[in-house]
Amino acid sequence: MGLKYSSFAIKGIDVSQFNGTVDWDKIVADFSGIRVGYGHTIDTKFKENWMNSKGKVNRIPYWYMDYYSNYIQGWAGFGMKDYAFGAKQADICHNALENDMEGAVFLDIENGNPNYAPALSTVSQRAQAIAKGFLQHMDELNNKTNGIYCSLDLLKWFDDWFKDRPLWVAWYDENQSIASVLKAVRAAGWRGPVCIWQYASDGDMDDDGLGDGVAMGTKVKTLDLNALMITASQYRNLFGGWIVIQNVPVDKPDDEVPVVVPVETIKAGKYKVTALPWVNVRSGPGVTENKLTTLLPGKEIEVAEVVSGPGSGKGWGKVEVYVALDCLKKV
């Protein structure tokens, strides 16, 4: 048996121009990596993907690192120093995101096409200088500790300077688990938070041997599939936002319709959503607080704290955010 997309608690995809036009209403994901661009070029689908996915998934921007074009004569970056070339790429990426920032940026580092790019192992000093230029400058621009995307095999390539950064790791092995991936990453000497595991690139969501990219709303069958490896609290610290559990329905009433359940002593613990057709998740304890997302009937959640607030007779359960306990039943 292989890995199934549905088996991961918080799951996502990542897309670029190579996925074609994406129908974000069909996407089943909590988050999506969205390529901003590469080198000195903006991804042709970046603006469309970034705008159309807003509010439907948590958006994670990534940038494919060009580590060779500054040595190509005739190109605008010819003769540019390596560190400066990395910083220039960060400027281009940040400018594309500046009016709609969302979370940390991941720098996609992998071996380029051998037809025009040398292997990373043959230009390590140059390529790592470019990567440092990008990451340090992006840290200054967005005031975050930005991360790295790479394959598990490439971890040994990085020098010590990189190893405290957030990591998005690719390892295509259906026999692995989140625990074994974390163990392998730590064994490679990586100290930073292991945020995302990209476990497949074929789009096979249900382990039937078929790519489900088209069914998910893209134009090709293949699709990168990912699992989140950090807690909701760590996610918030890194990305500055909340995990979207379900897309907010449209053309529906704003207020919850709670199911009447017997009065019971409300305590922290596991609860199941009973509200029909859903319960709103809010930024604070009260119906006037901002609505962040929704939870559908049957969804189990862990309530960490119970507080009072207007609009719920039983109080409000804190689950990183707040949910009316009138709409929940103790499990």
C-alpha positions, -999 to 999 in steps of 0.1 A, spaced: 0 0 0 12 35 -9 5 69 6 -29 84 3 -34 122 2 -65 119 25 -43 102 52 -25 135 61 -42 158 85 -31 190 67 -22 186 31 -14 207 1 -2 210 -35 22 232 -53 18 247 -87 35 268 -114 29 277 -151 35 240 -159 2 231 -143 -17 253 -167 -48 273 -156 -60 261 -122 -96 259 -112 -92 268 -75 -128 259 -67 -119 223 -74 -87 222 -54 -88 200 -23 -60 214 -2 -53 233 30 -23 250 15 -6 255 -18 29 264 -28 28 289 -57 58 296 -78 65 333 -80 92 329 -106 128 320 -113 160 339 -120 149 372 -133 115 360 -147 80 360 -131 61 327 -136 35 333 -163 7 319 -141 19 335 -108 -4 365 -107 -34 344 -118 -27 317 -92 -19 341 -64 -51 361 -69 -75 332 -76 -63 311 -47 -66 338 -20 -90 328 7 -93 292 -6 -59 279 5 -30 292 25 -6 304 -1 31 296 2 53 315 -23 84 298 -36 112 310 -60 133 287 -82 169 297 -78 189 305 -109 226 299 -101 241 302 -136 226 331 -157 249 357 -142 277 340 -161 260 339 -195 273 366 -217 247 389 -232 222 384 -204 214 414 -183 231 399 -152 264 390 -169 293 398 -146 271 403 -116 287 390 -84 271 358 -70 257 372 -37 244 403 -55 227 381 -81 209 362 -53 198 395 -37 185 407 -71 163 376 -74 150 383 -39 141 419 -50 122 406 -81 103 380 -60 95 405 -32 83 431 -57 58 406 -72 45 399 -37 48 433 -21 12 443 -22 -2 409 -10 24 392 11 15 359 28 40 341 49 77 331 44 92 325 10 109 292 2 139 292 -21 137 262 -45 172 248 -49 178 220 -73 201 210 -101 193 229 -133 189 215 -167 223 199 -177 219 213 -212 227 248 -198 235 245 -161 264 229 -143 257 204 -115 254 221 -81 282 199 -68 306 215 -93 298 251 -84 290 248 -47 307 280 -36 291 301 -63 256 286 -59 256 289 -21 267 325 -24 237 331 -46 214 313 -22 227 333 8 222 365 -11 186 356 -18 178 344 17 195 372 37 180 399 15 145 384 16 148 381 54 154 419 54 126 426 30 98 406 46 111 404 82 109 366 83 132 337 84 127 324 49 131 287 40 146 262 16 129 237 -7 151 208 -18 153 170 -21 164 149 8 196 139 -11 206 175 -15 207 183 23 243 172 25 252 198 -1 245 228 22 270 243 45 262 249 81 249 285 76 217 272 60 208 244 84 187 264 109 163 275 83 128 262 77 128 233 53 104 220 27 118 186 17 110 164 -13 113 126 -8 93 104 -31 91 71 -12 57 55 -4 72 35 25 80 66 45 60 85 71 62 119 86 81 105 115 107 87 93 111 118 71 118 139 102 143 113 114 161 112 80 163 150 79 178 153 114 203 125 105 214 147 76 222 175 102 193 198 95 184 217 127 156 240 115 119 233 115 109 206 89 77 223 77 65 204 46 71 170 31 66 168 -7 59 130 -9 48 127 -46 49 145 -79 26 122 -99 -6 135 -86 -18 101 -75 -40 110 -45 -56 76 -38 -28 52 -46 -45 37 -77 -16 45 -100 -34 73 -118 -26 110 -117 -55 131 -103 -42 166 -113 -70 172 -138 -97 160 -113 -82 185 -88 -86 214 -112 -53 216 -131 -46 210 -168 -22 181 -164 -26 148 -145 7 151 -126 7 173 -95 30 177 -65 14 165 -33 26 176 1 19 171 38 24 197 66 48 185 93 45 214 118 18 223 143 -8 250 137 10 272 162 43 268 144 25 274 111 11 307 124 45 318 137 62 310 103 35 322 79 16 348 100 -18 332 93 -42 305 102 -47 272 85 -77 272 63 -96 240 71 -124 244 47 -132 270 21 -158 295 32 -191 287 13 -206 314 -9 -242 326 -11 -249 312 24 -261 329 56 -234 343 78 -247 331 111 -243 296 126 -274 275 131 -266 254 161 -281 220 169 -296 218 203 -278 194 225 -282 185 262 -266 209 286 -233 195 299 -203 207 318 -180 222 292 -144 214 295 -113 214 273 -109 183 252 -120 167 219 -153 180 203 -172 172 172 -190 198 151 -228 194 152 -239 227 136 -258 227 103 -247 235 77 -214 245 94 -199 264 122 -178 296 117 -143 298 131 -136 333 145 -106 353 156 -120 359 190 -147 347 214 -179 364 200 -201 366 169 -188 400 161 -152 388 157 -138 383 123 -148 351 106 -117 332 94 -131 299 80 -157 272 86 -159 237 100 -184 212 86 -205 187 106 -186 157 119 -153 175 120 -134 166 152 -113 193 169 -92 197 200 -104 226 223 -76 239 244 -94 265 265 -130 276 272 -139 313 276 -171 333 277 -182 356 250 -214 370 233 -234 348 210 -228 314 226 -245 302 258 -219 276 266 -189 298 259 -163 297 232 -137 270 227 -102 281 218 -87 260 190 -58 284 182 -89 304 171 -125 303 185 -156 282 179 -190 285 196 -194 255 219 -232 256 212 -222 241 178 -200 213 192 -206 181 211 -181 165 235 -165 134 221 
